[in-house]
């Protein structure tokens, strides 16, 4: 009798084929189960390790952009007064230093800071460039805290003599508007001079070397130049510009955290009142932080009245004048409405 060929038996000469197949399948399932457990364990460990990071990220933080020249912020930072006021709200404070206003506005626009403190002109350039910020407050006018100066031995005795000369300034800063208006007052146009755009430290070096004929600058750099190298003032802002200083915020932050903004203002008011009543003592505290002599800081504090206030329609109207002038001179690419960036708590 012919025996039928069993292909399953032939394939597995050492026994029944079903047994190793089931064993192999169970092994695969065990391996898959083990792999899943390992992945789950790793996920749990990573989640556990990330908890502190998540909590830290969730903690509210006020990031303040400041310049070393901003004496009131320098003092607040050193004393930690704002941190103490915000602690009950669970809000921490991070201080971010910038060399000048235009750079600070860039930081505000890219989300590196929530609040900044700048002169009149930087917000105009920033708004024209599409930056998303709002004016949340301002300090009183300080026209004598910025000036156009020449070297001690310069033959130039009047602004009118600057025609064709090189004038250093920080592009887009408060002194940009000062320069335009001072020239206008003395019968010159902005195009009559050669603007040399330099940050304060570089401008000081160029000024001392004689690489520029004049320098448009603000305090405390102005007071330092007067007292340290004998810089002579051709004209300051008195009777020409207001030189308001503005507090700006990223729009989303201001809308979401009005209580934090108010706490910042409360601390600014308290610190400003103390500085005004104790100018010598304040100068002594601020001077080493700014790397300047006490008398230089005291002079600067005297020319900067302090006292933050909410922005008003009149102040916004004054700021609009800057925008219109800069647009007419083609210093900004388009006309802007400053009121579009005005903000009041609760709006």
matplotlib code that plots the C-alpha trace (Angstrom):
import matplotlib.pyplot as plt

x = [0.0, 1.4, 2.0, 0.8, 3.4, 2.8, 4.5, 4.1, 5.9, 8.6, 9.1, 9.7, 11.6, 12.1, 8.4, 5.0, 5.2, 2.4, 4.3, 7.3, 5.0, 2.9, 6.1, 7.4, 4.2, 4.1, 7.7, 6.9, 3.9, 6.1, 8.7, 6.1, 4.6, 8.0, 8.8, 5.5, 6.2, 9.7, 8.3, 5.6, 8.2, 10.4, 7.4, 6.5, 10.1, 10.4, 7.0, 8.1, 11.4, 9.6, 7.1, 9.4, 10.1, 6.4, 5.7, 8.4, 7.1, 3.6, 4.7, 3.9, 6.9, 7.3, 10.3, 11.5, 13.7, 15.9, 18.9, 21.7, 20.9, 17.4, 18.2, 14.8, 14.8, 18.5, 17.6, 14.5, 16.5, 19.2, 16.8, 14.4, 11.4, 9.3, 10.0, 8.7, 5.5, 4.8, 5.5, 2.0, 0.7, 3.1, 4.9, 8.6, 10.7, 13.4, 15.5, 16.9, 19.5, 19.7, 22.1, 19.4, 15.7, 15.6, 17.2, 14.8, 11.8, 13.2, 13.3, 9.7, 8.6, 10.1, 8.7, 12.0, 10.5, 7.0, 7.6, 10.2, 11.1, 12.2, 12.4, 10.0, 11.3, 11.9, 8.1, 7.5, 10.0, 8.8, 5.2, 6.0, 7.8, 4.7, 5.8, 2.9, 3.1, 1.0, 1.9, 0.9, 2.4, 4.9, 7.1, 7.0, 8.7, 12.5, 13.7, 17.0, 18.0, 19.1, 21.3, 23.4, 27.1, 30.4, 34.0, 35.5, 37.9, 35.5, 35.3, 31.5, 29.6, 26.0, 23.7, 23.7, 27.4, 26.7, 25.7, 27.7, 29.1, 29.0, 26.6, 26.6, 23.4, 21.7, 19.3, 15.6, 16.3, 14.8, 17.7, 16.8, 13.7, 15.7, 18.2, 15.5, 13.7, 16.9, 18.2, 14.8, 14.8, 18.1, 17.2, 18.7, 17.1, 18.0, 19.5, 22.0, 24.0, 25.6, 24.0, 26.4, 24.4, 26.3, 25.2, 26.2, 29.5, 30.7, 29.5, 31.5, 34.6, 34.1, 33.4, 36.6, 38.7, 37.3, 35.7, 32.4, 31.8, 28.9, 26.9, 23.2, 22.9, 20.8, 21.5, 23.4, 25.7, 25.2, 26.2, 29.2, 30.4, 30.1, 31.9, 34.5, 35.6, 34.3, 31.7, 30.0, 26.2, 25.1, 21.4, 19.2, 15.6, 14.2, 11.5, 12.0, 10.9, 9.2, 11.4, 8.8, 9.9, 7.4, 6.5, 5.6, 4.2, 3.5, -0.2, -1.2, 0.7, -0.9, -4.4, -3.9, -2.0, -3.4, -2.9, 0.9, 1.1, -0.6, 1.8, 4.8, 3.4, 2.9, 6.5, 7.7, 5.7, 7.2, 10.7, 10.4, 9.1, 12.0, 14.6, 13.1, 13.1, 16.6, 18.5, 22.0, 21.4, 19.8, 22.7, 25.1, 23.2, 22.8, 26.3, 28.2, 25.5, 25.9, 29.7, 29.5, 30.6, 28.0, 27.9, 27.2, 24.2, 22.9, 23.0, 21.1, 18.5, 17.9, 17.1, 14.8, 11.6, 10.0, 6.4, 4.7, 1.2, -1.2, -1.1, -3.5, -5.0, -2.8, 0.4, -0.6, -1.2, 2.3, 3.7, 1.7, 3.7, 6.9, 5.4, 4.3, 7.7, 9.5, 7.2, 7.6, 11.4, 11.0, 12.7, 9.8, 8.3, 4.6, 2.3, 1.1, -1.7, -0.1, -3.6, -3.8, -1.0, -2.6, -3.8, -5.7, -6.3, -9.6, -10.0]
y = [0.0, 3.2, 5.7, 9.2, 12.0, 14.3, 17.7, 18.9, 15.9, 16.2, 19.8, 19.0, 15.7, 15.8, 15.9, 17.5, 20.9, 22.5, 22.6, 24.7, 27.0, 27.7, 28.2, 30.7, 32.6, 32.7, 33.9, 36.8, 37.8, 37.7, 39.9, 42.3, 42.5, 43.1, 45.8, 47.5, 47.4, 48.9, 51.7, 52.4, 52.4, 54.8, 57.1, 57.2, 58.0, 60.8, 62.2, 62.1, 63.9, 66.5, 67.4, 70.0, 71.6, 71.7, 73.2, 75.8, 76.7, 77.0, 79.5, 83.0, 85.2, 88.9, 89.4, 93.1, 94.6, 97.4, 99.4, 100.1, 103.8, 103.3, 104.2, 103.3, 99.8, 99.3, 100.2, 98.0, 95.1, 95.5, 95.9, 93.1, 95.3, 94.2, 90.5, 91.0, 92.7, 90.0, 87.0, 86.8, 86.5, 83.6, 85.7, 85.7, 88.4, 88.0, 91.0, 91.2, 93.9, 95.7, 98.3, 100.7, 101.1, 99.8, 96.5, 96.3, 96.7, 93.9, 91.7, 92.7, 91.8, 88.4, 87.5, 87.6, 90.1, 91.2, 94.8, 97.4, 101.0, 103.3, 106.8, 108.4, 107.3, 103.5, 102.7, 104.6, 102.6, 99.4, 100.0, 100.9, 97.6, 95.7, 95.0, 93.9, 96.0, 98.6, 101.7, 101.0, 104.1, 107.0, 109.1, 113.0, 115.0, 115.2, 117.6, 118.4, 114.7, 114.6, 117.0, 117.6, 117.9, 118.7, 118.0, 120.3, 121.9, 122.0, 125.3, 124.6, 127.1, 126.8, 124.1, 126.0, 125.2, 121.5, 121.7, 119.0, 117.7, 114.1, 113.6, 110.4, 109.0, 105.7, 105.1, 105.0, 106.3, 109.3, 111.5, 110.8, 113.1, 115.6, 115.9, 116.5, 119.1, 121.0, 121.2, 122.5, 125.1, 126.4, 126.5, 123.2, 120.0, 116.5, 116.0, 118.8, 116.7, 113.3, 111.0, 108.3, 105.5, 104.2, 102.6, 104.8, 103.1, 103.1, 106.7, 107.8, 106.2, 107.9, 111.2, 111.1, 110.1, 113.0, 110.6, 112.6, 116.3, 116.1, 113.5, 113.3, 111.5, 111.0, 110.7, 109.2, 109.0, 112.8, 113.7, 111.3, 112.9, 116.4, 115.6, 113.1, 114.5, 118.1, 117.6, 120.9, 121.2, 122.9, 122.4, 120.2, 119.3, 122.2, 124.1, 121.7, 118.1, 116.5, 113.4, 111.3, 107.8, 105.0, 101.7, 99.2, 95.7, 92.8, 93.2, 89.6, 89.9, 93.2, 91.9, 88.7, 90.1, 93.6, 92.9, 92.3, 95.5, 97.4, 95.9, 96.9, 100.5, 100.5, 99.5, 102.1, 104.8, 103.8, 103.6, 106.9, 108.7, 107.4, 108.4, 111.9, 112.5, 110.9, 111.8, 111.7, 108.4, 106.9, 108.1, 106.4, 103.2, 103.3, 104.5, 101.3, 99.4, 101.6, 101.9, 105.7, 108.3, 109.3, 113.0, 111.8, 109.7, 112.4, 114.9, 112.3, 111.7, 115.4, 115.7, 112.7, 113.4, 110.1, 109.1, 106.6, 107.4, 105.7, 107.0, 109.7, 111.0, 114.1, 112.0, 109.8, 112.9, 114.1, 110.8, 110.9, 114.1, 112.0, 109.4, 112.0, 113.7, 110.4, 109.4, 112.8, 112.2, 108.7, 107.4, 104.9, 103.0, 103.8, 106.1, 104.8, 105.6, 105.6, 105.3, 101.8, 100.8, 102.6, 100.5, 101.0, 98.4, 96.6, 97.3]
z = [0.0, -1.0, 1.8, 1.3, 1.7, 4.7, 3.9, 7.5, 8.9, 6.2, 7.1, 10.7, 10.9, 14.7, 15.8, 15.4, 13.6, 15.6, 18.8, 17.7, 15.8, 18.9, 20.9, 18.4, 18.5, 22.3, 22.3, 19.9, 22.0, 25.1, 23.4, 22.3, 25.7, 27.3, 24.7, 25.5, 29.2, 28.6, 26.5, 29.1, 31.8, 29.9, 29.2, 32.9, 33.9, 31.3, 32.4, 36.0, 35.2, 33.1, 35.9, 37.5, 34.1, 33.4, 36.7, 36.2, 32.8, 34.2, 36.9, 35.8, 35.0, 34.3, 31.9, 32.0, 29.4, 30.7, 29.9, 32.3, 31.8, 33.2, 36.8, 38.3, 36.9, 37.8, 41.4, 41.5, 40.2, 42.8, 45.7, 44.7, 45.6, 42.7, 43.3, 46.9, 45.7, 43.1, 45.3, 46.8, 43.2, 42.5, 39.8, 39.4, 37.7, 35.0, 34.1, 30.6, 29.7, 26.3, 25.1, 23.8, 23.1, 19.5, 20.5, 23.4, 21.0, 18.9, 22.0, 22.8, 19.3, 19.2, 22.6, 24.6, 27.1, 28.3, 29.4, 28.4, 29.2, 26.3, 25.0, 22.5, 19.2, 19.4, 19.6, 16.4, 14.4, 16.0, 15.3, 11.7, 11.4, 12.6, 16.2, 18.5, 21.6, 23.6, 25.5, 29.1, 30.9, 30.7, 32.9, 32.9, 30.2, 30.6, 27.8, 29.6, 29.8, 26.2, 24.2, 21.2, 22.3, 20.7, 21.9, 24.4, 21.9, 19.0, 17.0, 16.5, 18.6, 17.2, 15.8, 12.5, 12.1, 11.9, 8.2, 6.4, 9.6, 11.0, 14.0, 15.9, 17.3, 18.1, 15.2, 16.2, 19.7, 21.5, 20.3, 16.7, 17.1, 19.2, 16.3, 13.7, 15.8, 16.9, 13.4, 12.2, 15.0, 13.7, 10.0, 9.0, 7.5, 8.6, 5.2, 5.9, 8.2, 8.0, 10.5, 11.8, 13.5, 16.6, 19.9, 22.9, 23.7, 20.1, 19.7, 22.8, 21.3, 18.0, 19.7, 21.7, 18.7, 16.6, 14.1, 14.4, 14.9, 17.3, 19.3, 20.1, 23.4, 26.6, 30.3, 32.1, 29.0, 28.6, 32.1, 31.9, 28.7, 30.2, 33.5, 32.2, 28.9, 29.0, 26.2, 25.5, 25.0, 21.8, 22.6, 24.8, 24.4, 26.4, 24.4, 21.5, 22.5, 25.5, 25.8, 27.5, 28.6, 27.9, 29.5, 26.8, 27.0, 24.7, 23.9, 24.9, 28.2, 29.1, 28.3, 30.3, 33.3, 34.2, 37.9, 37.3, 35.3, 38.2, 40.7, 38.6, 38.5, 42.3, 42.8, 40.3, 42.1, 45.4, 44.1, 42.2, 45.2, 47.3, 44.6, 44.3, 48.1, 48.6, 45.4, 46.9, 48.6, 45.5, 43.4, 45.8, 45.5, 41.7, 40.8, 41.3, 39.4, 36.4, 36.7, 37.0, 39.5, 42.1, 40.9, 37.3, 38.4, 40.7, 37.7, 35.6, 38.3, 38.6, 34.9, 34.9, 36.8, 37.9, 38.4, 36.1, 34.9, 32.5, 28.9, 28.0, 24.7, 25.0, 25.4, 22.5, 20.4, 21.2, 20.2, 16.9, 16.0, 16.1, 13.9, 11.3, 11.3, 10.8, 8.0, 6.2, 6.4, 5.1, 8.2, 8.6, 5.7, 6.3, 8.2, 11.5, 14.0, 17.5, 19.1, 17.7, 20.2, 23.2, 26.1, 29.3, 32.1, 31.6, 27.9]

ax = plt.figure().add_subplot(projection="3d")
ax.plot(x, y, z, "-o")
ax.set_aspect("equal")
plt.show()
